[in-house]
């Protein structure tokens, strides 16, 4: 398990609620996806934001290789007073670094 620092990592997720982000493996052009830089159990800082609503969160996540899931290990700040956001339906942009 390694703490990863990397540039230009992005993906999206349709995950709702406060569960781990199931990543779509659909990085925007010019970006890498989490699987390109993270191995199973690696941790990485992330920012998640809903594309249409004022819901956002930043924190430290743990990546699950093979499952393409980013678990919210520690929420550092959010639109929910610093707690995990109960994300509504819709696409969330997930940026890593």
C-alpha positions as CSV (number, residue, x, y, z in Angstrom):
1,X,0.0,0.0,0.0
2,X,1.6,3.3,-1.2
3,X,0.5,6.9,-1.1
4,X,0.3,7.9,-4.7
5,X,1.0,11.4,-6.0
6,X,0.4,11.8,-9.7
7,X,-0.9,14.5,-12.1
8,X,-3.8,14.5,-14.5
9,X,-5.9,11.7,-13.1
10,X,-9.7,11.9,-13.7
11,X,-12.7,9.7,-14.0
12,X,-16.4,9.8,-13.4
13,X,-18.9,7.9,-11.2
14,X,-22.6,7.5,-11.0
15,X,-22.4,6.3,-7.3
16,X,-25.1,7.6,-5.0
17,X,-25.1,7.9,-1.2
18,X,-22.0,7.6,0.9
19,X,-20.5,4.4,-0.4
20,X,-17.3,3.9,-2.3
21,X,-17.1,5.5,-5.8
22,X,-17.5,2.9,-8.5
23,X,-15.4,4.5,-11.2
24,X,-16.6,4.4,-14.8
25,X,-13.1,4.0,-16.3
26,X,-13.8,6.8,-18.7
27,X,-11.2,9.4,-18.2
28,X,-11.4,12.7,-20.3
29,X,-9.1,13.1,-23.2
30,X,-5.6,14.1,-22.0
31,X,-6.1,12.5,-18.5
32,X,-5.2,9.1,-17.0
33,X,-7.6,6.9,-15.1
34,X,-6.9,5.7,-11.5
35,X,-6.0,2.2,-12.7
36,X,-3.1,3.7,-14.8
37,X,-1.3,4.9,-11.7
38,X,-2.8,3.0,-8.6
39,X,-2.3,-0.6,-7.5
40,X,-4.6,-2.5,-5.3
41,X,-4.7,-0.9,-1.8
42,X,-2.8,2.3,-2.8
43,X,-4.1,5.5,-1.3
44,X,-4.5,8.8,-3.3
45,X,-6.0,12.2,-2.6
46,X,-9.2,12.9,-4.5
47,X,-11.8,15.6,-5.1
48,X,-15.4,14.6,-6.0
49,X,-18.0,17.0,-7.3
50,X,-21.5,16.5,-8.6
51,X,-21.8,18.0,-12.1
52,X,-25.2,19.6,-11.5
53,X,-25.6,20.0,-7.8
54,X,-23.6,21.8,-5.1
55,X,-22.2,18.6,-3.7
56,X,-18.5,18.2,-3.3
57,X,-15.9,16.4,-1.2
58,X,-12.1,16.1,-0.9
59,X,-10.3,13.4,0.9
60,X,-7.9,10.5,0.9
61,X,-9.2,7.4,-0.9
62,X,-8.0,3.7,-1.2
63,X,-8.1,2.2,-4.6
64,X,-9.3,-1.3,-5.4
65,X,-7.6,-2.6,-8.5
66,X,-9.6,-5.1,-10.4
67,X,-12.8,-3.6,-9.0
68,X,-12.1,0.0,-10.1
69,X,-13.5,1.3,-6.8
70,X,-12.2,4.3,-4.8
71,X,-13.1,3.9,-1.1
72,X,-13.5,7.1,0.9
73,X,-10.8,6.4,3.6
74,X,-10.8,9.9,5.1
75,X,-13.0,12.9,4.2
76,X,-11.0,16.1,4.7
77,X,-13.6,18.7,3.6
78,X,-17.0,18.7,2.0
79,X,-20.2,20.4,1.3
80,X,-21.6,18.4,4.2
81,X,-19.7,20.2,7.0
82,X,-16.6,18.0,6.5
83,X,-18.5,14.7,6.6
84,X,-19.0,12.2,3.8
85,X,-21.5,13.6,1.3
86,X,-24.7,11.6,0.6
87,X,-24.4,12.1,-3.2
88,X,-27.6,12.4,-5.2
89,X,-28.1,10.7,-8.5
90,X,-26.1,12.0,-11.5
91,X,-22.6,12.0,-12.7
92,X,-19.7,13.0,-10.3
93,X,-16.3,14.0,-11.5
94,X,-13.5,12.3,-9.5
95,X,-10.1,13.9,-9.7
96,X,-7.0,12.3,-8.2
97,X,-3.6,13.7,-7.3
